[in-house]
């Protein structure tokens, strides 16, 4: 469930087809996302899942899998 919602957020920010976004997709290398794009994705995640991701945590989110793990971790708190 988190993954599907995340696909939509990433697709919206990066202007890609949601089906192109996989767990292995990296924001910078695969999507060409810059720091502002990643910030917008993190903001979308925070809004969608009603969680807070600290700046230090956000720095470690480089792939979709990292983002899913961060969401799961926050939702479990």
C-alpha positions, 0 to 999 in steps of 0.5 A: 500500500505504501509503495503504490501511494509512493509511486503516485507521489514520485510520478507526480513530482518527477513527471514519469509514469507510475509504472516506471517507478520500482523499489530499485528506482533511485531518485538521482540516477534513475529519475534525474531528481535534484535535491529540490525534487527529493524535498518535494517527494519527502513533503508529499510523503509527509502529507500523504502518510501524516508523518514527519521525516527529519532532515537527517533521515531524508538525506539517507533516502536515495531510492524508492526502497529507502523511502518505503522503509522510512515510511514503514518505520515512521508508521510503526512509531 
